Each structure stands twice: as structure tokens, then as C-alpha cells.
Amino acid sequence: MRVGHTYTRHFDLETRQHELLGMDLGEGAPRRALILGLILYALWTGPLLLVFGLPNEITFTLYFLPPLITAVYGTQRSHGIERRWNITGWAIGVRYLVLGHRPIICGGRRAASRSEWLPRRDRWAGKTELLLESPLGGLVERWLGAEDAAPAGAGGPIRLAARPRLYGPDAVAKAYGRKISQQHQKGEA
């Protein structure tokens, strides 16, 4: 048996920024991490500046730390899928919890109706216990939907009880409508 190996992870070269606005960064910071950090700072600090104004000594941490922590831990390699950053896994996880995903039916030959998607309560199972016990429990319960609400048009699971059978050449020929004995008789005559 042949075994294939993927070596592309070993050839992943990372560009680094060694100088920024005249400041020496030493060995350099990864450029993609810097770009992600700048985008996060713009998306986080912009609305905070518009709503609350300039930060003071106490609120500076609120302005500065969340994008920094997200950029530092988000640009590290994921342990599950080595080619992805952590922030990609986080984004996919949040998207799944909020929006769900479209199930693949018949290998994609038919689009799934909305009733065939997983309900929000099933997607959030195991992640909402603390919220349900909090004062916001009523709102969370209403947002998740009813406990036993089955989506319209969805039935119970279909249990498959397939049993394999082995057919010989005579059964295959019989299935095609031919008779082996008649062919043998013609061949012998």
C-alpha cells in the first residue's frame, strides 16, 4: 500500500516586517498578523471612539487589550487543522452557532429546505446552561426556541437495517432474464 505525505506546511514562508514607522522591530513581526491587528484595532477602537470619546487612564485597557489579545492568539496555528489560524476556527464556530449550515443531501443534488437544518437549540446544546440560569434566562430561552420543537416537515430518524447478500453467477444471469441451463444446452449441442 502506498502512503502519501503533504509537505506544503514545511514550505510555508512567512514575510516579516522589520521596521515600522522608523522603529526597528528586531527580528520582525509577521506581516499578516500586523495587518490583522491593524484591522481589528480599526474595527474595535473606531466605534469606541465615536461612542465614548478618547480613552482615559482607566479605559485605555478596554480600548487596547481586546484587539491585541485577539491578534496574538488568533494568528497562531490551529491545533486541529494546522494550515489554519485560530481566528479562522473561531469565526467558523461562531458562524455555525449563529447561522447554522446548510446540510448536504444526496451529495448536493438537492438543496436542503429550512426545516432540515439543525435547530438553534441543538447547535447551542452544552453552551447555554450558565446563561439559562442567569437573570437573562427567559430571553435566552425565547431566542433558542421551544425545548421539544421539531421543525415542520421533519420526521423521526430513519433506521437502516441493510443486510448484504452474495449472489452467484446463476442468480445474476437469472436476474437478467437468461437461463444458464439453456445456454449450456445450446453450447453442448
N, C-alpha and C positions, 0 to 999 in steps of 0.2 A: 504494500500500500504506500502511496506517495503522500508526503506531507509538505504543505506549502507554508512559507513564513512571509510575513509582511515586514519589510524593513523601512517603510516610509517614516516611521516615528524617529528613527535614527538620523534621518536626513532633514529633520525639521529645523531649519536655521532661523534664528530669531534676530531681527535687527534691533540695535540698541541706540539710544540717544545718549551721547557722551557729554553734550553741552546744551544748556537750556538758558536762553537769555543772558549769555555771557558767564553763567555759573558752570563750573566744572562738576559733572556728576560722577566722576571716578570711572568705575568700570561700565557705567551706563545703565540706564533703566530700559526695560523693554518698551519699544515704541507703541506696540498695540495696547499695552497696559496704560501707558501715559495718555493715549488718545481716549481710551475708555474712561479713565479717571477724569479727564477734562470734560467729556460729555456728561458724566454723572454729576460733576460739580456744577455745570451749567443748568442741568435739569433739576438739581436739588436746591442750589443756592438762589437761582433766579426767582422762583416763586416765594421763597422765604424772604428775600429782599423786598419784593413787591408787597407782601402782606405785613411783615413785621419791621421792615427797615433795616438799617445797619446793625450788626451784632454788637453787643457789649461784652464785657469780660466773662459773664456767666453764660450767655447764649452762643458764644463763639464755638464751643464744643459741639452744640447741636448743628451748627452750620458746617463744621469742618469734618467731624469724625464719620458720620454715616457714609458719605461717598468714598472716603479714604478706606474704610474697612471693606466696603463692597468691592472696590477696585483691587485691593491687595488680595483678599481671599477669592474673589471672583475670577481673577486671571490665573489662578493656579490650575494645574491639570486635574481633571476629574479622576477619581479612583475607579469608578465604574467603566467609563469609556475614556481611554487615555488620550484620544485625539481632541476631546472637548475640554473647554474651560468649565469651571464650576458654575459660572454665571449662566452658561447655556443650559445646564441641567436644572438650575433654579428656575429659569424662565419657562422651560418646558413643563416643569412641575406645577408652577403657578397657573400656566395656561390650561393644563389638564383639570386642575381643581376648579377654576372659574368657568371655563367654557366647555370642558369635556373634549372628546374627539370623536370623529365620525367612524363608526365601526366598518370593517371591510366585510362585505357579504358576497359570497360566491366569487371570491378572488377579484372583487371590484367590478363585477359585471353589472351589479345592481346597486344603486345608491340607497343608503340606509335612510329610512324615514326617521323623523324626530322621536317617534315612540320606541325605536330600537336603540337609542343612545342610553348610556348609563345615567340614572337619575343623580341629581346633585347630592342627595343624602348618601348614596352608595360611594360616590367619589370622595366625600369628606369623612367617611367612616374612620374612626380612630383618631381623628384630628380635632374633634369638636367637643369632647367631654368637658374640658375646662370652661369653654365658652357657654355650654348649655347650663352649667351650674352657676354661672355668674349672673349679675343683675340683667345682663343683656340676653339671657337665655330665651325669653319669649320672642325677641326679634330674630335670633339665630334659628330658632325652631320654625318660625314662619318662613324664613329665607330658604331653609333646607327642604321644606315640604313635609307632607304627612309621612308618618313612620312606615306604614304598610302600603303606601300608594303605589300600585303597579301602573306603569304607563299604559295608556289606551292602546289596544291592539296587540299588546304583548301578552303572551300566554306563559305557561309554565315551561320548564326546561324539557327538551325532547331527549328521552333516554334512548340511546342506540344500543341494540343488542345484536350486533353483526356476528355471524358465525362463518368462518371461512370453509369452503368446500373444495375438494380436489376432484377435478373431472379428468377422466382418461380420454384418449383419442376417440373411442367409440361414442362416448357421450357428446363430445364436441361435434362429431360427424352427424350424430342424430339430431343435434340442435340445429344444424344447417339443413335438415330435411333429407339427408342422404342416409343410405343404409350401407354399412361396411360389408355386410354379408353379400349383398347383391353385387357390389363392385368386385369382391373376391371371386364370386361365381363367374362373372363375366371374364375376369382375368384368367381363371383356370381353364375356361372352355376354349 
